[in-house]
Amino acid sequence: MYDIVIIGGGPCGIASVIEAKHAGLAKILLLEKGENHSQTIRKFYKDGKRVDKEYKGLDSTTKGSVEFFDGTKESTLNYFDKLLDEGEFEAIFNVEVESVKKNGDYFEITTSKSGFKAKNVVVAIGRMGKPNKPDYKIPPSIMNLVNFNLNNCGNGEKIIVVGGGNSAAEYACELGKCNDVTLCYRKEKFTRLNDINEAAVYESEKNGSLKLLLGTDISELSNADGKVCVNFTDGKSEVYDRAIYAIGGSTPVDFLAKCGIEMNGEDPIIDEHFQTTTKGLFVGGDIASKKGGSIVVALNNAHTIIDYIVKNK
Ligand SMILES: Cc1cc2nc3c(=O)[nH]c(=O)nc-3n(C[C@H](O)[C@H](O)[C@H](O)COP(=O)(O)OP(=O)(O)OC[C@H]3O[C@@H](n4cnc5c(N)ncnc54)[C@H](O)[C@@H]3O)c2cc1C
């Protein structure tokens, strides 16, 4: 029987482990479906990405025992490596939690491989397990040329990046260094970019490494001789080697339902301690944040959750 099982090894899960250890909880288990912690950072941050402590104007003051600093993708992963290596707890990777069920005064956690029991459970699985997809169909024959991160990109390609947030801007500026890149956003103006990314986008446009297609929406994709033909709502079309969508992620509602978490639409119903309507079952990090979260917000959620668990033991 664990004092606490933490599902998801991203910033919220890692901070939950560290806070739980500091608070004196003895039996702690972290379950992560990837082969290592922080899958969102590994898969969706481009190499060398600047990681901002103050992100999207969200709270940037850490409240618990886990500090955070401006850095890069690599320094952030190194920092989380060290935090995990220093703590004494159990962690199992490559294990996907399938459901959580309350049974009397404890929880049964079922994974793809086995099962565990715990007095408290923190669900911190983020939103990027399911990146948002466009609502038009992507033809299966060009699926390999339509990506949601930078993993498969080469050099010298003609690429369209779709989205108007910081991820889209960073992907486009990075790819623009060695590809022919167009950044396509359906609105006339960027409204969600931080100052640095906004400046980088316009600088890249000025120096010719990025084309901007603002106020333009896409109606569908089709296959043009094995390439991606993008058909725009204004009737125009253009052929690209690759399309990259950076349009965020969505709440894993099916998984939360399997955990018996009551929802209000896409949002889990939680109180100020991030406790769901089931006592002892908590939700933290991106899935607890209506507008999309940040690393510091995830760390702070962990602090609030563990503080509450320890004070109400
Ligand atoms: C491209 C991009 C750039 C960003 N840049 C910044 C930035 O500069 N600064 C900043 O503060 N924030 C940034 N963010 C946001 C930040 O990454 C998130 O707010 C933060 O990662 C949320 O942490 P989390 O722990 O809630 O979830 P995540 O980091 O998403 O971690 C969830 C973990 O749970 C695991 N998991 C999922 N399902 C299961 C399951 N069923 N069983 C077991 N494990 C599971 C996943 O594999 C993953 O490792 C950025 C996000 C993106 C996508």
The ligand as an SDF file (V2000), in Angstrom:
LIG
                    3D

 53 58  0  0  0  0  0  0  0  0999 V2000
    6.0540   23.3510  -27.3060 C   0  0  0  0  0  0  0  0  0  0  0  0
    5.8060   23.7690  -25.8820 C   0  0  0  0  0  0  0  0  0  0  0  0
    6.5940   24.7560  -25.3010 C   0  0  0  0  0  0  0  0  0  0  0  0
    6.4270   25.1260  -23.9480 C   0  0  0  0  0  0  0  0  0  0  0  0
    7.2690   26.0350  -23.3740 N   0  0  0  0  0  0  0  0  0  0  0  0
    7.1490   26.3330  -22.0460 C   0  0  0  0  0  0  0  0  0  0  0  0
    8.0440   27.2390  -21.3870 C   0  0  0  0  0  0  0  0  0  0  0  0
    8.9570   27.8170  -21.9830 O   0  0  0  0  0  0  0  0  0  0  0  0
    7.8590   27.5000  -20.0430 N   0  0  0  0  0  0  0  0  0  0  0  0
    6.8500   26.8980  -19.3300 C   0  0  0  0  0  0  0  0  0  0  0  0
    6.7330   27.1630  -18.1200 O   0  0  0  0  0  0  0  0  0  0  0  0
    5.9880   26.0310  -19.9240 N   0  0  0  0  0  0  0  0  0  0  0  0
    6.1120   25.7340  -21.2520 C   0  0  0  0  0  0  0  0  0  0  0  0
    5.2390   24.8520  -21.8380 N   0  0  0  0  0  0  0  0  0  0  0  0
    4.1510   24.2760  -21.0230 C   0  0  0  0  0  0  0  0  0  0  0  0
    4.6930   23.1710  -20.1090 C   0  0  0  0  0  0  0  0  0  0  0  0
    5.4380   22.2420  -20.8800 O   0  0  0  0  0  0  0  0  0  0  0  0
    3.5150   22.4560  -19.4360 C   0  0  0  0  0  0  0  0  0  0  0  0
    2.7070   23.4250  -18.7640 O   0  0  0  0  0  0  0  0  0  0  0  0
    4.0350   21.4250  -18.4110 C   0  0  0  0  0  0  0  0  0  0  0  0
    4.8410   20.4570  -19.0620 O   0  0  0  0  0  0  0  0  0  0  0  0
    2.8570   20.7360  -17.7270 C   0  0  0  0  0  0  0  0  0  0  0  0
    3.3450   19.7570  -16.8500 O   0  0  0  0  0  0  0  0  0  0  0  0
    2.4400   18.5030  -16.4310 P   0  0  0  0  0  0  0  0  0  0  0  0
    3.2400   17.7610  -15.4250 O   0  0  0  0  0  0  0  0  0  0  0  0
    1.0740   18.9380  -16.1000 O   0  0  0  0  0  0  0  0  0  0  0  0
    2.2480   17.6240  -17.7450 O   0  0  0  0  0  0  0  0  0  0  0  0
    3.2610   17.0670  -18.8490 P   0  0  0  0  0  0  0  0  0  0  0  0
    4.5370   17.8270  -18.8490 O   0  0  0  0  0  0  0  0  0  0  0  0
    2.4730   17.0060  -20.1050 O   0  0  0  0  0  0  0  0  0  0  0  0
    3.6180   15.6050  -18.3320 O   0  0  0  0  0  0  0  0  0  0  0  0
    2.6690   14.5670  -18.3070 C   0  0  0  0  0  0  0  0  0  0  0  0
    3.3830   13.2340  -18.2470 C   0  0  0  0  0  0  0  0  0  0  0  0
    2.3960   12.2160  -18.0190 O   0  0  0  0  0  0  0  0  0  0  0  0
    2.6990   11.0890  -18.8130 C   0  0  0  0  0  0  0  0  0  0  0  0
    1.4510   10.3320  -19.0180 N   0  0  0  0  0  0  0  0  0  0  0  0
    0.4100   10.6770  -19.8180 C   0  0  0  0  0  0  0  0  0  0  0  0
   -0.5620    9.7420  -19.7210 N   0  0  0  0  0  0  0  0  0  0  0  0
   -0.1260    8.7960  -18.8640 C   0  0  0  0  0  0  0  0  0  0  0  0
   -0.6890    7.5840  -18.3440 C   0  0  0  0  0  0  0  0  0  0  0  0
   -1.9200    7.1600  -18.6890 N   0  0  0  0  0  0  0  0  0  0  0  0
    0.0420    6.8280  -17.4630 N   0  0  0  0  0  0  0  0  0  0  0  0
    1.2970    7.2490  -17.0800 C   0  0  0  0  0  0  0  0  0  0  0  0
    1.8620    8.3940  -17.5460 N   0  0  0  0  0  0  0  0  0  0  0  0
    1.1630    9.1640  -18.4030 C   0  0  0  0  0  0  0  0  0  0  0  0
    3.2660   11.7020  -20.0930 C   0  0  0  0  0  0  0  0  0  0  0  0
    4.0470   10.7470  -20.8090 O   0  0  0  0  0  0  0  0  0  0  0  0
    4.1000   12.8660  -19.5430 C   0  0  0  0  0  0  0  0  0  0  0  0
    5.4460   12.5250  -19.2790 O   0  0  0  0  0  0  0  0  0  0  0  0
    5.3850   24.5030  -23.1870 C   0  0  0  0  0  0  0  0  0  0  0  0
    4.5710   23.5190  -23.7790 C   0  0  0  0  0  0  0  0  0  0  0  0
    4.7620   23.1570  -25.1080 C   0  0  0  0  0  0  0  0  0  0  0  0
    3.8880   22.0610  -25.7140 C   0  0  0  0  0  0  0  0  0  0  0  0
  1  2  1  0
  2  3  1  0
  2 52  2  0
  3  4  2  0
  4  5  1  0
  4 50  1  0
  5  6  2  0
  6  7  1  0
  6 13  1  0
  7  8  2  0
  7  9  1  0
  9 10  1  0
 10 11  2  0
 10 12  1  0
 12 13  2  0
 13 14  1  0
 14 15  1  0
 14 50  1  0
 15 16  1  0
 16 17  1  0
 16 18  1  0
 18 19  1  0
 18 20  1  0
 20 21  1  0
 20 22  1  0
 22 23  1  0
 23 24  1  0
 24 25  2  0
 24 26  1  0
 24 27  1  0
 27 28  1  0
 28 29  2  0
 28 30  1  0
 28 31  1  0
 31 32  1  0
 32 33  1  0
 33 34  1  0
 33 48  1  0
 34 35  1  0
 35 36  1  0
 35 46  1  0
 36 37  1  0
 36 45  1  0
 37 38  2  0
 38 39  1  0
 39 40  1  0
 39 45  2  0
 40 41  1  0
 40 42  2  0
 42 43  1  0
 43 44  2  0
 44 45  1  0
 46 47  1  0
 46 48  1  0
 48 49  1  0
 50 51  2  0
 51 52  1  0
 52 53  1  0
M  END
$$$$
